[in-house]
Amino acid sequence: MTARQSIDWADALHRARLHAPFLARALDRRPDLGTLLGAGDVDAALTMALAAGHGCDDVGGALRRERLALSLVVAIADLAGAFDLRQVTGTLSAFADRALDAAIGAGIRRRVPDAGNVGFSGIALGKQGAGELNYSSDIDPILLFDPDVLPRLARDDPAEAAQMVARRVVELLSTMTGEGYVFRVDLRLRPQSEITPLALSFAAAITHYESSALAWERAAFIRARAASGDLPRGQAFLDTIRPFVWRRSLDFGAIAEIGRLTTRIRDHYAGGQVVGPGYDLKRGRGGIREVEFFAQTHQLIHGGRNPALRLRGTRATLDALAQAGIIGAEDALVLGQAYDRLRTIEHRLQMVADQQTHSLPQDPAALNNVASLDGLADGAALVAELTAISDRVGTRFDALIAAWAPRGAVAVTEVPLARDLAQLGFADPEALATRIENWSNGKFRALRSEAAREAFARIRSPLLRALAAAPDPGRALLRWEQLIEHLPSAINVFRLLEARPALLDVVMRVLAHAPTLADELARRADLLDTLIDQTVFALPGDVDSIAAALARTEPGEDYQCLLDAVRRRVGELRFALGVQLIEQAHDPLAIAAALSRVAEATIRVLAAATEAEFAAVHGTVPGSRLVILGLGRLGGGAMTHASDLDLIFLFSGDFADESDGARPLGATLYYTRLSQRVVVALSAPTAAGALYDVDTRLRPSGTQGPIAVSLDSFARYQGHDAWTWEHMALCRARPLYGTAPDCAALAAMIDAVLATPRDPLALRADVLKMRSDIARHKPPKGPLDVKLARGGLVDAEFILHFLQLRDHLGLDPDLGQAIDDLAQAGLVPVTMRGAYDLLCRLLVVVRLVAPDGAYPPVASHGIVAQACGRPDWDALLAAITAARATIAMVWTETFDEPLEI
């Protein structure tokens, strides 16, 4: 690869004159530009080139002069090392946009002289859309018009007027004259180009893309851009068809189509596949197209769920894929550098004679000439460099296609299904074979189409093997049937499992071990899509980053769209964290903390959106804002999949104030209604599903009091009227939403309440009575209900809250940290932390595996034990007994009262 230490204008001009006849003729025609470039004044040369068409009344002529001058300046700057690839392609693409815009305007004003560029848009695709245009590229726009807005004569039919504009655009840009051409215009990427006119109405195009577009058209629109003409209407069109391009669930037909397209390209251009004379840099193995397809395939897979990947430029897309953890950083770097170099050499080929060529010359002298233009020793050096590049790219692209390519036809086997099942170890294989065969005989609607049955046939054998290997095959089979029963179409699920056979084992473990996750999967089969991301086993980031991802909306989406989007994204995050538990990817305590971060981010996003929606009608209360306090496991940052949200709604400012909107409300009523709206936003099921259960009973006066009170009222209540149990709840309270000053004031208020001196005997009596009442009214649900069992988590929490309130130590919402602080003060033994953590881990796991508190099926014993850091079930049971005994011992020492476990 050529490396220049400094910009060398003289050498660039010399190589251009010696090895590029097109550039040599351009220098002869524009010696003034050559003089400026020789002096290194590229800015002046570029300014002069952009003005080359000024003073020419003929639009086509002006554009041709500008194109020649601009190509010359950019080419010499490229050869000199003054412009990098992005500057080269960006400058050429910007000119293409201007040229197409000028041609559209000329076409419109040919009939309506004073009209503007309205009602007719040029949508740039391909390299123009991506801002990566070549020296000698054609352009591939789609021309669209609005019949109600397009300027035309009264007697003109709108469609015919649009065709006249389109024909004029092609004529102005593509016709070869004495001054050359501007761009070759290829309109074959428009919908059904063999039968449709050159320009389509926006409505007709939208109908096509929403109903009958082909898979390759999705990939084409990844790089689409409203480039010329009526830009607002062009962008509105792209916004409308965005769901067609960026689908939330995977479309394996489109992904497989890229694999088939690559095979056809390699077969059609077989002569240019191998690096050497005649090698096709664009279509050959390891060439430009394969880098672009590598990036676009990953965009099709992941871009529907991750808008950060919806980029047009190839290099930027590769970097974004690496940033998202979807491809390796090394792959992104290797492919990106290869792409830049391949495009640079492609440009050298096109500089020679201004021809749209992508192939190395067959003639050795011509090959040497291209190499010399690039600054290499000879053609052999160029071929050697390209051989290495092609191998690096081709190896990576071949691996991608192998992973996603469609499989061949399903082999017909004479071995009866029952025999296969018997060999896999299933009991009663004959009955099971009949049951499985009934799946495809009308039992499930998802398997009624021929395509679905064929897709299922491809995964049947690996599915049966995965079922046989599941810890509880019968349970997994039943839940698999429930999953298929709820699917309107199963083709994408089957194709995903075919493309990623390892997912079958994960799915079977989920179905066998986690009824909560299995139920979610039955409701939302698209949750499987999340498992293909390499980041699925990574914990989500901090609250800020999660909130930013949850708050993402598309242009034009409203509040209801946000509610649906948040439900989908939170569902994906919670499902992924559940799979991480089953797969033992992380400590259950880390999962609990992550679940809490997700919940906090959800509160932050939906509360802010609801406030804005509410303020649009009722305004805001001057000097006042909503504040939300989290308690319980949410406040302590240790949620499970079954945790609800314990919230108290507060507001700053004077309760007697009034909002300033079109429909003003008094502050108390304002925040009562706003808080109710926030609760609905967090809890009400929508078309996208449910979210959280919200519990507001910890507010002042419980269910008898208003849902929202002022901070001053809250302080008075806590200082004079609150019960001991309410102060115990404050030990795990944490402000989650509000302005920084309001949250700080609330935190200081809580600290003051918790620091209040108390009568130890009265406190002890209150705590013991409360625990006795709980034991009487809420007994343990089962042997693994380590929350309510004596010597369990509730007892541990009562011990900690008693000591926190009595001694004003260990006042941390994170009860693990509180134990450490109290142990350091000698108030609890250090062994309490281990006992508490074990029971917390167990709670997190059993909420998924055995939500009823009963012992899980024997097949799930190993997962539960290992998640809790124990080698087997017996060791776990012994550890649980020991942990409860430790907490009972601390209880006795703290309250001077024995605790039976």
SEDOKOL-297946 format. One record per residue (C-alpha): residue in three letters; y, z, x. Coordinates in steps of 0.5 Angstrom, whole numbers, padded with zeros to 4 digits, always signed. Example, Ala and Ser with C-alpha at 12.3 -4.5 7.8 and 13.67 -1.06 7.14 Angstrom:
BEGIN
ALA-0009+0016+0025SER-0002+0014+0027
***
This chain:
BEGIN
MET+0000+0000+0000THR+0007-0002+0003ALA+0011+0004+0005ARG+0018+0003+0007GLN+0022+0008+0010SER+0029+0005+0008ILE+0032+0000+0004ASP+0032-0007+0008TRP+0036-0012+0004ALA+0036-0017+0010ASP+0029-0017+0010ALA+0028-0018+0002LEU+0033-0024+0002HIS+0029-0027+0008ARG+0022-0026+0004ALA+0025-0028-0002ARG+0027-0035+0001LEU+0021-0036+0005HIS+0016-0034+0000ALA+0018-0034-0007PRO+0021-0041-0009PHE+0024-0039-0016LEU+0028-0033-0012ALA+0030-0038-0007ARG+0033-0043-0012ALA+0036-0037-0016LEU+0040-0035-0009ASP+0042-0043-0009ARG+0045-0042-0016ARG+0048-0036-0015PRO+0050-0035-0008ASP+0055-0030-0010LEU+0050-0025-0012GLY+0046-0026-0005THR+0052-0024-0002LEU+0053-0018-0006LEU+0046-0016-0005GLY+0046-0018+0003ALA+0052-0013+0003GLY+0047-0008+0000ASP+0052-0007-0006VAL+0047-0007-0012ASP+0051-0004-0017ALA+0056-0009-0016ALA+0051-0015-0016LEU+0048-0012-0023THR+0054-0011-0026MET+0056-0019-0025ALA+0049-0021-0027LEU+0050-0017-0034ALA+0056-0021-0035ALA+0053-0028-0033GLY+0053-0030-0040HIS+0060-0028-0041GLY+0065-0034-0044CYS+0059-0038-0046ASP+0059-0039-0053ASP+0052-0041-0054VAL+0048-0035-0055GLY+0042-0038-0052GLY+0045-0041-0046ALA+0049-0034-0045LEU+0042-0031-0045ARG+0039-0036-0040ARG+0044-0035-0035GLU+0044-0027-0036ARG+0036-0027-0035LEU+0037-0032-0029ALA+0042-0027-0025LEU+0038-0021-0027SER+0032-0023-0025LEU+0034-0025-0018VAL+0038-0018-0017VAL+0032-0014-0020ALA+0027-0018-0016ILE+0031-0017-0009ALA+0032-0010-0011ASP+0025-0009-0012LEU+0023-0012-0005ALA+0028-0008-0001GLY+0026-0002-0004ALA+0032+0000-0008PHE+0029+0000-0015ASP+0022+0003-0016LEU+0018+0001-0021ARG+0021+0005-0027GLN+0028+0002-0025VAL+0025-0005-0025THR+0021-0005-0032GLY+0026-0001-0035THR+0032-0006-0033LEU+0028-0012-0035SER+0026-0009-0042ALA+0033-0007-0044PHE+0035-0014-0043ALA+0029-0016-0047ASP+0032-0011-0053ARG+0039-0014-0052ALA+0036-0021-0052LEU+0032-0020-0058ASP+0038-0017-0062ALA+0043-0023-0060ALA+0038-0028-0062ILE+0037-0024-0069GLY+0044-0023-0070ALA+0045-0031-0068GLY+0040-0033-0073ILE+0043-0028-0079ARG+0050-0031-0077ARG+0048-0038-0077ARG+0048-0038-0085VAL+0053-0032-0086PRO+0058-0032-0080ASP+0061-0025-0081ALA+0054-0021-0082GLY+0052-0016-0078ASN+0045-0014-0076VAL+0042-0011-0082GLY+0036-0012-0086PHE+0032-0015-0080SER+0029-0011-0075GLY+0025-0013-0069ILE+0019-0008-0067ALA+0017-0008-0060LEU+0010-0008-0058GLY+0006-0008-0052LYS+0010-0007-0045GLN+0017-0008-0048GLY+0015-0003-0053ALA+0013+0002-0047GLY+0019+0000-0043GLU+0015-0003-0038LEU+0016-0011-0038ASN+0014-0016-0033TYR+0019-0021-0029SER+0015-0026-0033SER+0013-0023-0039ASP+0013-0026-0046ILE+0015-0021-0051ASP+0011-0019-0058PRO+0015-0017-0063ILE+0014-0016-0070LEU+0020-0018-0074LEU+0021-0015-0081PHE+0026-0015-0086ASP+0029-0012-0092PRO+0030-0017-0098ASP+0035-0013-0101VAL+0039-0012-0095LEU+0038-0018-0091PRO+0045-0022-0091ARG+0044-0029-0094LEU+0047-0034-0098ALA+0047-0033-0106ARG+0042-0039-0107ASP+0037-0037-0101ASP+0031-0034-0103PRO+0030-0027-0099ALA+0024-0029-0096GLU+0026-0036-0094ALA+0032-0033-0091ALA+0028-0029-0087GLN+0024-0034-0084MET+0030-0038-0082VAL+0032-0032-0078ALA+0025-0032-0075ARG+0025-0039-0073ARG+0032-0039-0070VAL+0030-0033-0066VAL+0024-0036-0063GLU+0028-0042-0062LEU+0033-0039-0058LEU+0029-0035-0054SER+0023-0039-0052THR+0025-0046-0052MET+0026-0049-0045THR+0032-0052-0043GLY+0036-0054-0037GLU+0037-0047-0035GLY+0030-0045-0037TYR+0028-0040-0042VAL+0029-0033-0044PHE+0023-0030-0046ARG+0016-0033-0049VAL+0016-0030-0056ASP+0009-0029-0059LEU+0009-0026-0066ARG+0001-0026-0067LEU+0001-0019-0067ARG+0004-0019-0074PRO-0001-0017-0080GLN-0006-0022-0081SER-0002-0027-0077GLU-0006-0033-0078ILE-0004-0033-0086THR+0003-0029-0086PRO+0010-0032-0085LEU+0013-0030-0078ALA+0017-0025-0081LEU+0015-0020-0086SER+0018-0015-0091PHE+0018-0008-0089ALA+0014-0007-0096ALA+0009-0012-0094ALA+0008-0009-0087ILE+0007-0002-0090THR+0002-0004-0095HIS-0002-0007-0090TYR-0002-0002-0085GLU-0004+0004-0090SER-0009+0000-0093SER-0013-0006-0089ALA-0010-0005-0082LEU-0015-0006-0076ALA-0017-0001-0071TRP-0014-0005-0065GLU-0007-0005-0069ARG-0007+0003-0068ALA-0007+0002-0061ALA-0002-0003-0061PHE+0003+0002-0065ILE+0002+0007-0060ARG+0007+0003-0056ALA+0011+0001-0062ARG+0019+0002-0062ALA+0025+0000-0066ALA+0028-0005-0061SER+0033-0010-0064GLY+0037-0012-0070ASP+0037-0006-0076LEU+0035+0000-0072PRO+0035+0005-0077ARG+0031+0001-0082GLY+0026-0001-0076GLN+0025+0007-0074ALA+0024+0009-0082PHE+0019+0004-0082LEU+0015+0007-0076ASP+0016+0014-0079THR+0013+0011-0085ILE+0007+0009-0082ARG+0006+0014-0077PRO+0000+0017-0080PHE-0003+0011-0079VAL-0002+0011-0072TRP-0003+0019-0071ARG-0009+0021-0075ARG-0010+0029-0075SER-0018+0027-0075LEU-0021+0023-0070ASP-0023+0016-0072PHE-0029+0014-0068GLY-0029+0007-0071ALA-0022+0006-0067ILE-0024+0009-0061ALA-0031+0005-0061GLU-0027-0001-0062ILE-0023+0000-0055GLY-0030+0000-0052ARG-0032-0006-0055LEU-0025-0010-0053THR-0026-0008-0046THR-0033-0011-0046ARG-0031-0017-0049ILE-0025-0018-0044ARG-0029-0017-0038ASP-0034-0022-0041HIS-0029-0027-0043TYR-0025-0026-0036ALA-0032-0026-0032GLY-0029-0030-0027GLY-0023-0025-0025GLN-0027-0019-0025VAL-0029-0018-0018VAL-0023-0017-0013GLY-0022-0023-0009PRO-0019-0030-0010GLY-0018-0031-0017TYR-0018-0023-0019ASP-0014-0022-0025LEU-0010-0016-0024LYS-0009-0015-0031ARG-0016-0016-0034GLY-0021-0015-0029ARG-0025-0009-0028GLY-0021-0003-0025GLY-0014-0007-0027ILE-0008-0006-0031ARG-0011-0006-0038GLU-0016-0001-0036VAL-0011+0004-0034GLU-0007+0003-0040PHE-0013+0003-0044PHE-0015+0010-0041ALA-0009+0013-0043GLN-0009+0010-0050THR-0016+0012-0052HIS-0014+0019-0050GLN-0008+0018-0054LEU-0012+0016-0060ILE-0017+0022-0059HIS-0012+0027-0058GLY-0005+0025-0060GLY-0006+0026-0068ARG-0006+0034-0066ASN-0001+0034-0060PRO+0005+0030-0061ALA+0007+0031-0054LEU+0002+0026-0052ARG+0006+0021-0057LEU+0009+0017-0051ARG+0010+0010-0050GLY+0010+0009-0042THR+0003+0009-0039ARG+0005+0013-0033ALA+0008+0019-0037THR+0002+0019-0042LEU-0002+0020-0036ASP+0002+0026-0034ALA+0002+0029-0041LEU-0005+0028-0041ALA-0006+0032-0035GLN-0001+0037-0037ALA-0005+0038-0043GLY-0011+0039-0039ILE-0014+0033-0043ILE-0015+0030-0036GLY-0015+0032-0029ALA-0009+0032-0025GLU-0012+0028-0020ASP-0015+0023-0025ALA-0007+0023-0027LEU-0005+0022-0020VAL-0010+0017-0018LEU-0009+0012-0024GLY-0002+0013-0024GLN-0001+0011-0017ALA-0006+0005-0018TYR-0002+0003-0024ASP+0004+0003-0020ARG+0001-0001-0015LEU-0002-0006-0019ARG+0004-0007-0023THR+0008-0008-0017ILE+0003-0014-0014GLU+0003-0017-0021HIS+0011-0018-0020ARG+0010-0021-0013LEU+0005-0026-0016GLN+0010-0028-0022MET+0016-0028-0017VAL+0014-0034-0013ALA+0014-0039-0019ASP+0017-0035-0025GLN+0010-0036-0028GLN+0006-0031-0033THR+0000-0030-0028HIS-0004-0024-0027SER-0009-0027-0022LEU-0009-0028-0015PRO-0009-0035-0012GLN-0015-0038-0010ASP-0012-0042-0005PRO-0012-0038+0002ALA-0005-0040+0004ALA-0002-0038-0003LEU-0006-0032-0003ASN-0003-0030+0004ASN+0004-0032+0002VAL+0004-0027-0004ALA+0001-0022+0001SER+0007-0024+0006LEU+0012-0023+0000ASP+0010-0016-0001GLY+0010-0015+0006LEU+0003-0014+0008ALA+0000-0018+0014ASP-0004-0023+0010GLY-0009-0024+0004ALA-0015-0020+0007ALA-0010-0014+0007LEU-0008-0015+0000VAL-0015-0016-0002ALA-0018-0010+0001GLU-0012-0005-0002LEU-0014-0008-0009THR-0022-0007-0008ALA-0020+0000-0007ILE-0016+0001-0012SER-0020-0003-0017ASP-0026+0002-0015ARG-0022+0008-0017VAL-0020+0006-0023GLY-0026+0002-0026THR-0030+0008-0024ARG-0026+0013-0028PHE-0025+0008-0034ASP-0033+0006-0034ALA-0034+0014-0035LEU-0029+0014-0041ILE-0032+0008-0044ALA-0039+0011-0043ALA-0037+0017-0046TRP-0034+0014-0053ALA-0038+0007-0053PRO-0042+0006-0059ARG-0049+0006-0058GLY-0054+0001-0059ALA-0059+0000-0066VAL-0063+0006-0068ALA-0070+0005-0065VAL-0075+0005-0071THR-0081+0010-0070GLU-0087+0010-0073VAL-0088+0018-0071PRO-0087+0021-0078LEU-0082+0026-0079ALA-0086+0032-0080ARG-0090+0031-0074ASP-0083+0031-0070LEU-0082+0037-0073ALA-0089+0040-0072GLN-0088+0039-0065LEU-0081+0042-0065GLY-0084+0048-0067PHE-0082+0049-0074ALA-0086+0052-0079ASP-0088+0048-0085PRO-0086+0042-0082GLU-0089+0038-0089ALA-0084+0041-0093LEU-0078+0041-0088ALA-0079+0033-0087THR-0079+0032-0095ARG-0072+0037-0095ILE-0069+0033-0089GLU-0071+0026-0092ASN-0068+0028-0099TRP-0061+0029-0095SER-0061+0021-0095ASN-0064+0020-0102GLY-0058+0022-0106LYS-0057+0029-0105PHE-0051+0029-0101ARG-0045+0024-0103ALA-0043+0024-0095LEU-0050+0021-0094ARG-0050+0016-0100SER-0047+0010-0096GLU-0051+0005-0091ALA-0046+0007-0085ALA-0047+0014-0086ARG-0054+0014-0086GLU-0054+0010-0080ALA-0049+0014-0077PHE-0054+0020-0079ALA-0060+0017-0076ARG-0057+0016-0069ILE-0056+0024-0069ARG-0062+0026-0073SER-0067+0027-0067PRO-0062+0031-0062LEU-0060+0035-0069LEU-0067+0037-0070ARG-0068+0039-0063ALA-0061+0043-0063LEU-0064+0046-0070ALA-0070+0048-0066ALA-0067+0051-0060ALA-0062+0055-0065PRO-0063+0063-0065ASP-0064+0063-0072PRO-0066+0055-0074GLY-0067+0057-0082ARG-0060+0060-0082ALA-0057+0054-0078LEU-0061+0049-0082LEU-0058+0052-0089ARG-0051+0052-0086TRP-0052+0045-0084GLU-0053+0043-0091GLN-0048+0047-0093LEU-0043+0043-0088ILE-0046+0037-0090GLU-0045+0038-0098HIS-0038+0040-0097LEU-0036+0033-0093PRO-0033+0027-0097SER-0035+0023-0092ALA-0039+0025-0086ILE-0039+0019-0081ASN-0034+0021-0077VAL-0037+0028-0076PHE-0044+0024-0074ARG-0040+0020-0069LEU-0037+0026-0066LEU-0044+0029-0065GLU-0047+0022-0062ALA-0041+0022-0057ARG-0041+0029-0055PRO-0049+0031-0056ALA-0047+0038-0053LEU-0043+0040-0059LEU-0049+0040-0063ASP-0052+0046-0059VAL-0045+0049-0060VAL-0045+0048-0067MET-0052+0050-0068ARG-0050+0057-0065VAL-0044+0057-0069LEU-0048+0056-0076ALA-0053+0061-0074HIS-0049+0067-0071ALA-0042+0066-0075PRO-0042+0066-0082THR-0034+0066-0082LEU-0034+0060-0078ALA-0039+0057-0081ASP-0035+0057-0088GLU-0029+0055-0085LEU-0033+0049-0082ALA-0036+0047-0089ARG-0028+0047-0092ARG-0025+0044-0086ALA-0030+0039-0082ASP-0024+0037-0078LEU-0024+0043-0074LEU-0030+0040-0070ASP-0025+0035-0067THR-0022+0041-0063LEU-0028+0042-0059ILE-0027+0036-0056ASP-0021+0038-0052GLN-0022+0041-0045THR-0017+0047-0047VAL-0021+0049-0053PHE-0024+0055-0049ALA-0017+0057-0046LEU-0014+0063-0049PRO-0007+0061-0052GLY-0001+0062-0049ASP+0005+0067-0050VAL+0008+0068-0057ASP+0014+0063-0055SER+0009+0058-0053ILE+0005+0059-0059ALA+0011+0059-0064ALA+0014+0052-0061ALA+0007+0049-0062LEU+0007+0052-0069ALA+0014+0050-0071ARG+0013+0042-0069THR+0015+0038-0075GLU+0015+0030-0076PRO+0022+0027-0078GLY+0023+0027-0085GLU+0018+0033-0086ASP+0020+0039-0091TYR+0019+0046-0092GLN+0012+0045-0095CYS+0010+0040-0090LEU+0011+0046-0085LEU+0007+0051-0089ASP+0001+0046-0089ALA+0002+0044-0082VAL+0002+0052-0080ARG-0004+0053-0084ARG-0008+0047-0080ARG-0006+0049-0073VAL-0007+0057-0074GLY-0014+0055-0077GLU-0015+0051-0071LEU-0013+0056-0066ARG-0017+0062-0070PHE-0023+0057-0070ALA-0023+0056-0063LEU-0022+0063-0061GLY-0028+0065-0066VAL-0032+0059-0062GLN-0030+0063-0055LEU-0033+0069-0058ILE-0040+0066-0060GLU-0040+0062-0053GLN-0038+0069-0049ALA-0032+0065-0046HIS-0027+0071-0046ASP-0028+0079-0047PRO-0027+0080-0054LEU-0021+0085-0052ALA-0017+0078-0050ILE-0019+0075-0056ALA-0016+0080-0060ALA-0010+0080-0056ALA-0010+0072-0057LEU-0011+0073-0065SER-0005+0078-0065ARG-0001+0073-0061VAL-0002+0067-0066ALA-0001+0072-0072GLU+0006+0074-0069ALA+0008+0067-0068THR+0006+0065-0075ILE+0010+0070-0077ARG+0016+0068-0073VAL+0016+0061-0075LEU+0015+0062-0082ALA+0020+0067-0083ALA+0025+0063-0080ALA+0023+0057-0084THR+0023+0061-0090GLU+0030+0064-0089ALA+0033+0057-0088GLU+0030+0055-0094PHE+0033+0061-0098ALA+0040+0061-0095ALA+0040+0053-0097VAL+0041+0056-0104HIS+0043+0063-0104GLY+0047+0063-0097THR+0047+0069-0092VAL+0049+0076-0092PRO+0055+0077-0087GLY+0053+0081-0082SER+0046+0082-0084ARG+0039+0079-0082LEU+0032+0080-0084VAL+0027+0085-0079ILE+0020+0085-0080LEU+0016+0091-0077GLY+0008+0090-0075LEU+0004+0096-0076GLY-0004+0097-0075ARG-0008+0092-0071LEU-0003+0087-0071GLY+0002+0092-0069GLY-0003+0094-0063GLY-0004+0087-0061ALA-0012+0088-0063MET-0013+0084-0069THR-0020+0081-0071HIS-0022+0075-0075ALA-0022+0079-0081SER-0015+0083-0080ASP-0010+0083-0085LEU-0002+0083-0083ASP+0001+0090-0084LEU+0008+0089-0085ILE+0015+0093-0087PHE+0021+0088-0089LEU+0027+0091-0087PHE+0035+0088-0086SER+0041+0090-0082GLY+0048+0091-0085ASP+0050+0094-0092PHE+0046+0094-0098ALA+0052+0094-0102ASP+0054+0087-0099GLU+0053+0080-0102SER+0051+0073-0100ASP+0056+0068-0099GLY+0052+0062-0102ALA+0052+0058-0108ARG+0048+0063-0112PRO+0050+0069-0109LEU+0045+0076-0109GLY+0047+0083-0108ALA+0044+0085-0101THR+0038+0089-0104LEU+0036+0083-0109TYR+0037+0078-0103TYR+0032+0081-0098THR+0027+0083-0104ARG+0027+0076-0106LEU+0027+0073-0099SER+0021+0078-0097GLN+0017+0076-0103ARG+0018+0069-0100VAL+0016+0070-0093VAL+0010+0074-0096VAL+0008+0068-0100ALA+0009+0063-0094LEU+0004+0067-0090SER-0001+0068-0095ALA-0001+0063-0101PRO-0007+0058-0100THR-0004+0051-0100ALA-0007+0044-0100ALA-0009+0046-0092GLY-0012+0052-0094ALA-0011+0060-0094LEU-0007+0064-0088TYR-0007+0071-0088ASP-0008+0077-0093VAL-0001+0081-0092ASP-0001+0088-0094THR+0006+0091-0095ARG+0004+0098-0098LEU+0006+0102-0091ARG+0013+0101-0093PRO+0017+0107-0096SER+0015+0110-0102GLY+0009+0105-0102THR+0008+0100-0108GLN+0013+0104-0112GLY+0018+0103-0107PRO+0022+0096-0106ILE+0019+0091-0101ALA+0025+0091-0097VAL+0030+0096-0095SER+0036+0097-0090LEU+0035+0100-0083ASP+0039+0106-0085SER+0035+0107-0091PHE+0029+0106-0087ALA+0032+0111-0082ARG+0033+0116-0087TYR+0027+0116-0091GLN+0023+0117-0084GLY+0027+0122-0082HIS+0027+0126-0089ASP+0022+0124-0094ALA+0016+0120-0090TRP+0009+0123-0090THR+0005+0125-0084TRP+0001+0119-0084GLU+0007+0115-0085HIS+0009+0117-0078MET+0002+0116-0075ALA+0003+0109-0078LEU+0009+0108-0074CYS+0005+0110-0067ARG+0003+0103-0067ALA+0009+0100-0070ARG+0012+0094-0067PRO+0019+0090-0069LEU+0016+0083-0069TYR+0022+0079-0072GLY+0029+0079-0072THR+0035+0079-0068ALA+0035+0082-0061PRO+0040+0088-0063ASP+0037+0089-0070CYS+0030+0090-0066ALA+0032+0094-0061ALA+0036+0099-0066LEU+0029+0099-0070ALA+0025+0101-0064ALA+0030+0106-0062MET+0030+0109-0069ILE+0022+0109-0069ASP+0022+0112-0062ALA+0027+0118-0065VAL+0022+0119-0071LEU+0016+0120-0066ALA+0020+0124-0062THR+0021+0129-0067PRO+0019+0136-0066ARG+0013+0138-0070ASP+0009+0145-0072PRO+0002+0143-0069LEU-0001+0147-0074ALA+0002+0144-0080LEU+0001+0137-0076ARG-0007+0139-0075ALA-0008+0141-0082ASP-0005+0134-0085VAL-0009+0130-0080LEU-0015+0133-0082LYS-0014+0133-0089MET-0013+0125-0089ARG-0019+0124-0085SER-0023+0128-0090ASP-0020+0124-0095ILE-0022+0117-0092ALA-0029+0120-0091ARG-0030+0121-0098HIS-0027+0115-0101LYS-0028+0110-0096PRO-0035+0111-0093PRO-0038+0106-0087LYS-0041+0100-0090GLY-0046+0099-0086PRO-0049+0102-0079LEU-0045+0097-0075ASP-0038+0099-0079VAL-0036+0103-0072LYS-0029+0103-0075LEU-0030+0108-0081ALA-0037+0111-0078ARG-0036+0118-0076GLY-0034+0118-0068GLY-0032+0111-0069LEU-0025+0108-0068VAL-0021+0111-0074ASP-0023+0118-0071ALA-0021+0116-0064GLU-0014+0113-0067PHE-0013+0120-0071ILE-0014+0124-0065LEU-0009+0119-0061HIS-0004+0120-0066PHE-0004+0127-0067LEU-0003+0128-0060GLN+0002+0123-0059LEU+0006+0126-0065ARG+0005+0133-0062ASP+0006+0132-0055HIS+0011+0126-0055LEU+0006+0123-0050GLY+0003+0116-0050LEU+0007+0113-0055ASP+0005+0106-0054PRO+0003+0101-0060ASP-0003+0099-0055LEU-0008+0105-0056GLY-0012+0103-0050GLN-0006+0104-0046ALA-0004+0110-0050ILE-0011+0113-0048ASP-0009+0112-0041ASP-0003+0115-0041LEU-0006+0121-0045ALA-0011+0122-0040GLN-0007+0122-0034ALA-0003+0128-0038GLY-0010+0131-0038LEU-0010+0131-0046VAL-0016+0127-0047PRO-0022+0125-0042VAL-0022+0119-0038THR-0028+0117-0041MET-0025+0116-0048ARG-0022+0109-0045GLY-0029+0106-0044ALA-0032+0109-0051TYR-0026+0106-0055ASP-0026+0099-0051LEU-0033+0099-0053LEU-0032+0100-0060CYS-0026+0095-0060ARG-0030+0090-0057LEU-0036+0091-0062LEU-0031+0091-0068VAL-0028+0084-0066VAL-0035+0081-0065VAL-0038+0084-0071ARG-0033+0082-0076LEU-0035+0075-0074VAL-0043+0076-0074ALA-0044+0081-0079PRO-0038+0082-0083ASP-0041+0087-0088GLY-0042+0092-0082ALA-0050+0091-0083TYR-0054+0090-0077PRO-0054+0082-0075PRO-0060+0078-0075VAL-0065+0079-0070ALA-0063+0072-0067SER-0056+0074-0066HIS-0057+0081-0063GLY-0057+0078-0056ILE-0050+0075-0057VAL-0047+0082-0060ALA-0050+0086-0054GLN-0047+0081-0048ALA-0040+0080-0051CYS-0040+0088-0051GLY-0042+0088-0044ARG-0049+0090-0045PRO-0056+0087-0043ASP-0060+0087-0049TRP-0059+0090-0056ASP-0063+0097-0055ALA-0058+0098-0049LEU-0052+0096-0054LEU-0055+0101-0059ALA-0055+0107-0054ALA-0048+0105-0051ILE-0045+0106-0058THR-0049+0112-0059ALA-0046+0115-0053ALA-0039+0112-0055ARG-0039+0116-0061ALA-0041+0122-0058THR-0036+0122-0053ILE-0030+0121-0059ALA-0034+0126-0063MET-0033+0131-0057VAL-0026+0129-0056TRP-0025+0131-0063THR-0028+0138-0062GLU-0024+0139-0056THR-0017+0137-0060PHE-0018+0140-0067ASP-0023+0146-0065GLU-0027+0143-0070PRO-0034+0140-0070LEU-0035+0133-0072GLU-0042+0130-0074ILE-0044+0123-0072
***
